[in-house]
Amino acid sequence: MDKNFLWGCSSTAYQSEGASSEDGKGPSVWDVFTSVPGRTLGNTDGRIGVDFYHRWEGDLDLMAEMGLKLYHFSISWPRVLPEGRGRVNEAGLAFYDKVVDGCISRGIEPMITLYHWDLPQALQDAYGGWEDPQCIDDFLAYAKLLFEHFKGRVKYWITINEANIFTKFGWLTAMHPPAKFDQKIPFFRVNHHLFLAHAKAVLLAKELLPDAKVGASFAYGPGYAFDCDPRNAEARQNFDELENYWWLDVYCMGDYPMVGEHYARMNGWMPDIPDEDRALFREAAEAMDFIGVNYYHSNVCEYNPPDGAQPFGTPNVTGEQGVDAVTGLPGLYKNPPNPYLRTTDWDWTIDATGLKFACRELTSRYRKPIFITENGLGHFDSVESDGRIHDGYRVKFLRQHIAAVEEAVDMGCDILGYCVWTFTDLLSWLNGYQKRYGLVYVDQDESMQGSLARTPKDSYYWYQSVIASRGRVL
Ligand code: BGP
């Protein structure tokens, strides 16, 4: 790969930091959501995480030793603004100063995500969070604070992580905060507010930080038609319009996909959209520097009769293969398993070709650079008798996916960097600690009483050699 290619790792505040009420941090919606028993595996929550808040220095040392070029992390909005707006918590900002400066002094480029799902609970309580347009202004004030504070130190910014995932889980399936079920009107309104927040943040970054590179991260699971039955080809179109292009088109082209929008409008789910919102989307799409892609798996699309599969299934949070129910939108599409692919223990297909497919699709459709902001394998790991973690399965997964990225580059895709999800093990939102992704093992489990000791896995040393060879030795 080119010498400027950014070999990275990603994490988030809620999943890694812990210290959830320390040094003046306010509660986030995740702190409150997980305080209700039964919502996550083993009732795990982010109170301790993997204690990055106290162990950041050792973790950054390990990153530097590995040769990491970029560390992508999110900032906790309520750590910086405990009430979501107004009063700044200087201790919160000081923590991120240490992380940012610690990256820079070790030769690691910091990349910041402004919003990775941990909305200040105060804003949820005050006006219902993202359902109210006030949240756009409060987000923008928070973004401005960070842009000005980190000016000259942080070049890469992500506005919002995976709006598609957290709004679907938050408003359609009640699996994430605010735990609403089948509420399509707020779902579409919330997404419109998020698009406005994203667009305004992109333009603000461009105004305040002329050298910044800004994008949004999107969980892109490309759709494959089940077969050449025209009904399944159309199911694939329906899926892509409503589950992928709905977000990608707004981010990258500045408007909703037309047929998808018509469908949502006919159903009475679509908010009224003033012309100036669309003009703003177009301006931000033009200004956005790259598309952030979080890639985990592809999807199969098949015709779904009107009385067929629903969006709400039984998610696999235990790692017992085969419990994930087929979901879909009645009358439009459903997503059955792919008979050609194996899956992880959490029923996600393992499909490196899908990552190449995703990069090609985005390149030809949007003509923008891509940053792979997350890619990794959730797996049970164990410490073996020699005290080490021999995660050859993870090495194999990452090798195949990085090879796919390299093929995409050879085909003409402009890919700026690639981030492994994750550097250390951390808390999986719903799945506890046993669904591990890290290159570094952390002694933590669902009891939340682990020693939190760090042990590099085989994949750590493998990624070290990949970075050293700039991707030539996989
Ligand atoms: C993405 C999120 C990450 C991370 C990852 C793995 O959707 O942006 O925060 O959690 O998925 O997901 P999970 O932990 O559910 O396996």
Boltz pocket constraint, residues with backbone or C-beta under 6 A from the ligand:
constraints:
  - pocket:
      binder: B
      contacts: [[A, 12], [A, 161], [A, 162], [A, 165], [A, 219], [A, 294], [A, 374], [A, 378], [A, 421], [A, 427], [A, 428], [A, 429], [A, 430], [A, 431], [A, 435]]
      max_distance: 6.0
